[in-house]
């Protein structure tokens, strides 16, 4: 049975509200030293609305990113009860989904892909740049020859 558009729209609104509220809590209210500077990138709400996956991107400058991600996720998991209680108060709903926090690594993967693509472009430019003068020098005497 296809899912109704209204139900999907409602789930999208709930997920967006969860993303905004959890993001605001992370920025200003949670004081766990394990939680590094981060932001919520996406909240994926399961179709029944009983659970949600919260994807968090960690911005750790000068630190080991994997360690910062694991510490931040551990801190958020420890604060899960407080976050759910605050969400219930702020949103005014009976049921707040069970939250699971996951590190969002898509930005890092995208940056790595861009870096590799730039390297490939530079190699192609240098390869064509080295061949172009060789072709240009061979072509130059032909174009300078008198028509005649």
C-alpha positions in Angstrom: 0.0 0.0 0.0 1.5 3.3 -1.0 2.3 5.8 1.7 0.0 8.8 1.8 1.5 12.2 0.9 0.1 13.8 4.1 1.7 11.2 6.3 5.1 11.7 4.5 4.7 15.5 4.8 4.0 15.1 8.5 7.1 12.9 9.0 9.3 15.4 7.1 8.0 18.2 9.3 8.6 16.2 12.5 12.1 15.2 11.3 13.0 18.9 10.5 11.7 20.0 13.9 13.8 17.3 15.6 16.8 18.4 13.7 16.4 22.1 14.6 15.7 21.4 18.3 18.5 18.9 18.8 20.9 21.2 17.0 19.9 24.1 19.3 20.4 21.9 22.4 23.9 20.8 21.2 24.9 24.4 20.5 23.8 25.9 23.8 22.6 23.5 26.5 24.7 20.4 26.6 27.8 20.9 28.6 29.4 17.5 28.3 33.2 18.0 27.6 33.1 14.9 25.3 30.8 16.7 22.9 33.0 18.6 20.4 31.8 21.4 18.1 29.2 19.7 15.8 25.9 20.1 14.0 23.0 17.9 13.1 22.9 17.3 9.4 19.9 15.0 9.1 17.3 13.2 11.1 15.9 10.1 9.5 12.6 9.2 11.1 11.5 5.6 10.7 8.0 5.2 9.0 6.3 4.3 12.3 7.8 7.3 14.0 9.0 5.3 17.0 12.7 5.7 16.3 15.0 8.2 14.6 18.6 8.2 13.5 20.3 11.6 14.1 23.3 12.2 11.9 25.9 14.5 13.4 28.9 16.1 11.6 31.8 16.8 13.9 34.0 19.8 13.1 37.2 18.9 14.9 40.1 21.1 13.9 43.6 19.9 15.0 42.3 16.8 16.6 42.0 13.2 15.5 38.6 13.2 13.7 37.8 9.6 14.4 38.5 10.0 18.1 36.5 13.3 18.2 33.5 11.6 16.5 33.5 8.6 18.9 33.7 10.9 22.0 31.0 13.2 20.6 28.7 10.3 19.9 29.3 8.8 23.3 28.5 12.2 24.9 25.3 12.5 22.9 24.3 9.0 23.8 24.8 9.8 27.5 22.6 12.9 27.1 19.9 11.0 25.2 17.4 11.0 28.1 17.8 14.7 28.7 17.4 15.4 25.0 14.2 13.3 24.7 12.7 14.9 27.8 13.4 18.4 26.4 12.0 17.5 23.0 8.8 16.3 24.7 8.5 19.6 26.6 9.4 21.8 23.6 7.3 20.0 20.9 4.4 19.3 23.1 3.9 15.7 21.9 3.1 12.5 23.8 5.7 10.4 22.2 9.3 11.3 21.3 11.1 8.8 19.0 13.9 6.7 20.4 17.1 8.5 19.2 20.3 6.9 17.9 23.2 9.2 17.2 25.5 8.4 14.2 28.5 10.3 12.8 27.9 11.8 9.4 31.0 11.4 7.4 29.6 12.4 4.0 31.2 15.8 4.1 34.6 14.3 4.7 34.1 11.8 1.9 32.9 14.6 -0.4 36.0 16.7 0.4 38.2 13.7 -0.3 36.5 13.0 -3.6 36.9 16.7 -4.6 40.6 16.5 -3.6 41.2 13.5 -5.8 39.2 15.0 -8.7 41.4 18.2 -8.4 44.5 16.1 -8.6 43.2 14.3 -11.7 42.4 17.6 -13.3 45.9 19.0 -12.6 47.5 15.8 -14.0 45.3 16.1 -17.2 46.2 19.8 -17.6 49.9 19.2 -17.1 49.7 16.2 -19.5 47.9 18.2 -22.2 50.0 21.3 -21.4 53.2 19.4 -22.1 51.8 18.0 -25.3 50.3 21.3 -26.5 53.6 23.2 -26.9 55.1 20.3 -28.7 52.2 20.3 -31.1 52.2 24.1 -31.2 55.9 24.2 -32.2 55.3 21.6 -34.9 52.3 23.6 -36.1 54.0 27.0 -36.0 56.4 26.5 -39.0 53.5 25.3 -41.1 51.3 28.4 -40.3 54.3 30.7 -40.9 55.1 29.3 -44.3 54.4 31.8 -47.2 51.3 31.0 -49.1 52.4 30.4 -52.4 
